[in-house]
Amino acid sequence: MKGIVLAGGSGTRLGPLTVSTSKQLLPVYDKPMIYYPLSALMLAGIRQVEIITTPRDEADFRKLLGDGSQLGMKLSYVVQTAPRGIADAFILCRDFIGDSPVTLILGDNLFYGHGLSELLHQSVSGSIAGATIFSYHVNNPRRYGVVSVDKSGRATALVEKPQMPKSNLAVTGLYVYDNTVVDRVRVLSPSARNELEITDLNKLYLQDGSLRVVPLGRGVAWLDTGTAQSLLEASEFVRSLQRRQGLQIACIEEIAYRQGWIGSADLDRAAKSFESCDYGKYLDRLPRVSE
């Protein structure tokens, strides 16, 4: 399984914050936004990840994350010269995907909750057939792509930002696909806003009965951080939990260490590089296992 983080776009809803930098490099409390979607892929056990960025921001992402070797991962980068829709990711990353299944996550999405790691592992492990989307009950479904399901939990309809929603189940920014996605995306036509829509791609799987819906329950938080208000709310959420629990959310070095991708010496180096801030002090306090 390979992973893609979609961190392109212009972030106009967050202007003027995004005039000179990528939305996904803005802070969500004490970490860059991209740490959160990247950590979700890591929790799923995905070690090969391609990051979609813009010509302006590629160098900054490379400076922040490098080639991923410090995390025991392989990170690569591809440039999207203009916003062409979420589904365009599978055209841009076709060479990276190769013959593998792939998980796509939007760069402004934050997932957190008990049992999330196990749920993600189950969704991406084994033989991947068809597509998997993750649904979340929301109060205002008009803002989202909405999925309707029958009594057995099987998807029956997908509608993008419906005026009269038939369901309160929003489709989150996390998607798992088998390798047929690289061919399916090529038959899509641009929408009225001249983009390849992820909902249209998912409908192709729905039509042939290969779309699976995994509900995220009440114990899971899903936040997107695409507006100033939602960015602040996400920061407050992270701050509150970290202060109460004393545990970091989306600490990518800790995740890599617990996954067995890096050793104690690597964790020590990371702690040293951030020694002047709470993040580095947290890494330094983490218990090491005998190697």
Backbone torsions as a table, in degrees:
resi	resn	phi	psi	omega
1	MET	NA	131.6	175.4
2	LYS	-112.4	162.0	-177.0
3	GLY	-127.8	151.1	176.2
4	ILE	-129.6	133.3	170.7
5	VAL	-109.9	119.2	179.0
6	LEU	-87.0	102.2	-176.7
7	ALA	-124.4	34.6	177.3
8	GLY	-94.7	-147.7	178.4
9	GLY	77.5	173.4	-176.3
10	SER	-104.5	-10.6	177.2
11	GLY	60.2	38.0	-173.7
12	THR	-63.4	-27.6	179.7
13	ARG	-68.9	-14.0	178.4
14	LEU	-107.2	13.4	176.0
15	GLY	-64.0	148.7	3.0
16	PRO	-86.4	8.4	-179.2
17	LEU	-58.4	-30.5	-173.0
18	THR	-101.0	12.6	178.5
19	VAL	-62.0	-37.8	-173.6
20	SER	-117.1	1.8	-179.1
21	THR	-152.1	163.2	178.8
22	SER	-71.8	144.2	174.0
23	LYS	-54.7	-40.5	-174.9
24	GLN	-75.5	-1.5	173.4
25	LEU	-101.8	-4.9	176.3
26	LEU	-70.3	154.8	-178.1
27	PRO	-79.4	136.8	162.2
28	VAL	-107.8	97.9	-168.2
29	TYR	57.4	-98.4	-170.5
30	ASP	-114.2	12.3	-179.3
31	LYS	-140.8	153.4	175.0
32	PRO	-61.7	144.9	-177.2
33	MET	-51.4	-38.8	-174.6
34	ILE	-65.2	-20.3	177.4
35	TYR	-58.7	-33.4	-173.4
36	TYR	-71.8	-52.1	175.4
37	PRO	-65.9	-36.2	178.0
38	LEU	-62.0	-40.3	-179.8
39	SER	-64.5	-33.0	178.4
40	ALA	-64.4	-42.3	176.8
41	LEU	-64.0	-39.8	179.1
42	MET	-64.0	-42.1	178.6
43	LEU	-63.1	-26.4	176.5
44	ALA	-80.3	-4.9	179.1
45	GLY	89.3	15.2	-177.2
46	ILE	-89.9	123.4	-175.1
47	ARG	-109.1	-18.4	177.7
48	GLN	-106.8	115.7	-173.1
49	VAL	-133.6	135.8	172.6
50	GLU	-111.2	134.4	-178.3
51	ILE	-107.1	122.6	177.1
52	ILE	-89.5	124.6	-177.3
53	THR	-137.8	-169.7	-178.1
54	THR	-110.8	162.5	177.6
55	PRO	-56.0	-37.1	-178.9
56	ARG	-68.1	-36.8	-167.6
57	ASP	-101.8	-7.2	-174.8
58	GLU	-56.3	-45.2	-177.1
59	ALA	-62.7	-36.1	-179.8
60	ASP	-69.0	-38.7	176.5
61	PHE	-66.0	-40.8	178.1
62	ARG	-63.2	-38.4	178.4
63	LYS	-65.4	-38.1	-178.1
64	LEU	-72.6	-45.7	-168.6
65	LEU	-115.6	-16.1	179.0
66	GLY	59.5	-147.2	-179.9
67	ASP	-92.4	4.9	177.2
68	GLY	84.8	-4.4	-175.9
69	SER	-62.3	-29.7	178.3
70	GLN	-67.9	-12.7	177.5
71	LEU	-110.0	4.3	-174.9
72	GLY	70.5	26.2	-177.4
73	MET	-121.0	173.0	171.3
74	LYS	-120.7	109.8	178.7
75	LEU	-107.6	135.8	174.1
76	SER	-131.3	168.8	-173.3
77	TYR	-134.6	144.0	174.7
78	VAL	-137.4	142.9	-174.7
79	VAL	-98.4	131.2	172.2
80	GLN	-105.6	113.3	-172.0
81	THR	-74.1	-22.4	178.4
82	ALA	-154.5	149.4	177.9
83	PRO	-62.7	121.4	179.9
84	ARG	-128.5	20.3	177.5
85	GLY	98.2	155.4	-177.7
86	ILE	-61.4	-41.7	-176.0
87	ALA	-65.7	-19.3	176.5
88	ASP	-60.7	-19.2	179.5
89	ALA	-55.9	-34.5	-175.3
90	PHE	-80.1	-17.4	171.2
91	ILE	-81.6	-45.9	179.4
92	LEU	-61.2	-37.3	-172.3
93	CYS	-103.1	19.3	-175.9
94	ARG	-56.5	-46.4	-179.2
95	ASP	-64.4	-39.9	178.9
96	PHE	-64.3	-43.2	-177.7
97	ILE	-64.4	-43.6	-179.7
98	GLY	59.0	-126.6	-179.2
99	ASP	-100.0	13.6	-173.1
100	SER	-94.4	158.0	163.7
101	PRO	-71.9	166.2	-173.1
102	VAL	-147.4	145.0	173.8
103	THR	-114.0	128.9	178.5
104	LEU	-111.2	134.6	174.1
105	ILE	-131.8	139.9	177.8
106	LEU	-75.4	141.5	-172.6
107	GLY	-72.1	-6.3	179.1
108	ASP	-112.8	20.4	-179.2
109	ASN	-105.7	139.2	179.0
110	LEU	-123.7	126.1	176.8
111	PHE	-120.2	136.7	178.9
112	TYR	-155.8	139.0	175.1
113	GLY	163.8	161.4	179.1
114	HIS	-65.0	132.5	178.7
115	GLY	81.1	1.9	-176.8
116	LEU	-63.9	-42.3	-178.9
117	SER	-59.1	-45.4	179.6
118	GLU	-63.8	-40.5	179.5
119	LEU	-62.9	-43.1	-179.8
120	LEU	-66.7	-42.8	178.0
121	HIS	-57.2	-46.2	-178.5
122	GLN	-63.0	-34.2	-175.3
123	SER	-76.5	-23.9	-176.2
124	VAL	-111.2	-6.1	-176.3
125	SER	-92.4	165.0	177.8
126	GLY	75.5	-157.8	-178.0
127	SER	-83.8	113.9	-177.8
128	ILE	-88.1	121.1	176.1
129	ALA	-130.6	129.5	-179.8
130	GLY	81.3	-150.2	-177.3
131	ALA	-132.1	150.1	176.4
132	THR	-124.7	128.1	172.0
133	ILE	-117.6	158.5	-177.0
134	PHE	-115.9	123.9	-177.5
135	SER	-101.0	154.7	-177.8
136	TYR	-146.4	128.9	-179.5
137	HIS	-72.1	124.9	-178.3
138	VAL	-127.3	159.2	-178.3
139	ASN	-80.1	-31.1	-177.1
140	ASN	-126.0	79.9	-175.5
141	PRO	-67.6	-12.8	-179.7
142	ARG	-61.6	-20.2	-178.0
143	ARG	-81.7	-8.0	-167.4
144	TYR	-128.8	170.5	161.4
145	GLY	-71.9	134.5	-173.0
146	VAL	-119.7	135.6	175.5
147	VAL	-111.8	137.1	172.8
148	SER	-105.5	142.5	-178.4
149	VAL	-130.0	156.3	176.0
150	ASP	-88.7	-173.0	-175.7
151	LYS	-63.5	-24.3	179.1
152	SER	-88.4	-1.0	180.0
153	GLY	87.4	8.8	-179.9
154	ARG	-84.8	137.5	-179.0
155	ALA	-64.6	136.2	177.3
156	THR	-118.3	-22.1	-179.1
157	ALA	-160.2	150.3	174.7
158	LEU	-131.1	128.0	179.7
159	VAL	-135.9	133.5	179.6
160	GLU	-88.3	118.3	177.1
161	LYS	45.8	62.6	-177.0
162	PRO	-71.3	144.3	175.8
163	GLN	-73.9	-31.3	178.3
164	MET	-128.5	81.1	-175.0
165	PRO	-63.5	140.2	175.7
166	LYS	-96.9	3.6	-177.6
167	SER	-153.6	156.5	173.4
168	ASN	-102.2	15.4	-176.6
169	LEU	-95.6	105.7	176.6
170	ALA	-81.7	147.0	173.5
171	VAL	-88.7	119.7	-177.5
172	THR	-76.8	174.4	-178.3
173	GLY	-88.1	42.0	178.8
174	LEU	-136.1	124.6	-172.6
175	TYR	-139.6	138.8	177.7
176	VAL	-120.0	130.5	-176.0
177	TYR	-132.5	148.7	169.0
178	ASP	-78.1	178.8	-173.0
179	ASN	-71.0	-11.6	178.7
180	THR	-67.8	-10.2	-179.2
181	VAL	-60.2	-33.6	-176.9
182	VAL	-68.6	-23.7	175.8
183	ASP	-91.4	-38.8	-179.0
184	ARG	-62.0	-38.7	-175.6
185	VAL	-64.6	-23.5	-177.0
186	ARG	-74.4	-15.8	179.5
187	VAL	-93.7	-3.0	-179.5
188	LEU	-73.6	145.9	173.0
189	SER	-105.5	144.8	178.4
190	PRO	-59.7	147.2	179.6
191	SER	-79.6	-174.9	179.5
192	ALA	-60.8	-26.8	177.6
193	ARG	-94.0	16.2	175.1
194	ASN	62.1	39.5	177.3
195	GLU	-128.7	154.9	173.6
196	LEU	-87.0	113.0	-170.7
197	GLU	-87.2	136.6	178.4
198	ILE	-66.9	-31.1	177.0
199	THR	-62.9	-40.0	178.1
200	ASP	-64.6	-38.3	177.0
201	LEU	-64.6	-44.7	179.8
202	ASN	-64.4	-30.9	178.6
203	LYS	-65.3	-30.2	177.5
204	LEU	-63.5	-38.9	176.6
205	TYR	-72.0	-36.7	177.9
206	LEU	-61.3	-41.4	-176.6
207	GLN	-64.4	-32.5	179.5
208	ASP	-100.9	14.1	173.5
209	GLY	74.8	19.2	-176.5
210	SER	-112.5	21.2	177.4
211	LEU	-99.6	122.0	179.2
212	ARG	-106.7	139.2	177.9
213	VAL	-113.1	123.3	176.7
214	VAL	-109.3	114.4	179.5
215	PRO	-77.1	137.6	171.5
216	LEU	-94.6	119.7	-172.0
217	GLY	-79.7	-172.4	-176.3
218	ARG	-65.0	-21.9	-179.2
219	GLY	-82.6	1.8	-178.7
220	VAL	-115.1	136.4	174.7
221	ALA	-102.1	133.1	172.4
222	TRP	-124.6	121.2	179.9
223	LEU	-129.0	139.2	166.7
224	ASP	-110.3	151.5	-168.9
225	THR	-122.0	39.6	-173.6
226	GLY	-87.9	-5.5	176.5
227	THR	-126.2	164.6	-179.7
228	ALA	-60.3	-40.8	-179.9
229	GLN	-64.7	-48.0	-178.4
230	SER	-69.2	-30.7	176.4
231	LEU	-64.9	-43.6	177.7
232	LEU	-65.0	-43.0	179.8
233	GLU	-62.9	-39.8	178.1
234	ALA	-65.2	-40.8	178.4
235	SER	-63.7	-41.0	178.6
236	GLU	-65.6	-37.8	177.9
237	PHE	-61.9	-49.6	-179.3
238	VAL	-64.2	-44.8	-179.5
239	ARG	-59.6	-46.3	-177.4
240	SER	-62.1	-47.2	-178.5
241	LEU	-66.8	-42.4	-178.1
242	GLN	-65.8	-39.8	179.7
243	ARG	-67.9	-38.0	-178.2
244	ARG	-74.0	-41.7	-174.2
245	GLN	-92.4	-24.2	-174.1
246	GLY	73.6	17.3	-179.8
247	LEU	-119.1	140.6	179.5
248	GLN	-81.5	140.6	169.7
249	ILE	-95.3	133.6	176.9
250	ALA	61.7	38.8	173.7
251	CYS	-84.0	99.0	-168.9
252	ILE	-67.6	-31.7	177.6
253	GLU	-69.6	-39.1	177.4
254	GLU	-63.7	-43.6	179.6
255	ILE	-61.4	-45.9	179.7
256	ALA	-60.0	-39.2	-180.0
257	TYR	-67.2	-45.4	-178.7
258	ARG	-69.6	-24.6	175.9
259	GLN	-79.2	-10.9	-178.4
260	GLY	82.5	17.0	-178.5
261	TRP	-85.3	-24.8	176.9
262	ILE	-131.3	164.2	-179.2
263	GLY	-106.4	-175.9	-178.0
264	SER	-61.7	-37.9	-179.6
265	ALA	-63.3	-37.5	178.1
266	ASP	-66.7	-39.6	178.7
267	LEU	-66.3	-38.1	177.4
268	ASP	-62.2	-42.7	179.8
269	ARG	-64.1	-40.3	178.4
270	ALA	-64.5	-42.3	178.5
271	ALA	-61.6	-40.6	-179.9
272	LYS	-64.4	-38.9	-176.8
273	SER	-70.0	-21.5	179.3
274	PHE	-116.7	28.2	-170.5
275	GLU	-64.4	-19.8	-177.0
276	SER	-86.7	-2.1	-177.5
277	CYS	-128.1	167.3	-178.0
278	ASP	-61.4	-31.4	-179.8
279	TYR	-61.5	-46.6	178.6
280	GLY	-66.5	-37.9	178.3
281	LYS	-65.1	-34.6	176.7
282	TYR	-65.0	-45.8	178.1
283	LEU	-59.9	-38.8	-179.0
284	ASP	-66.3	-31.4	-178.5
285	ARG	-81.2	-16.2	-176.3
286	LEU	-59.7	133.7	178.0
287	PRO	-67.3	134.6	176.7
288	ARG	-94.2	149.1	174.9
289	VAL	-100.7	154.1	178.8
290	SER	-67.3	136.3	-178.1
291	GLU	-116.8	NA	NA
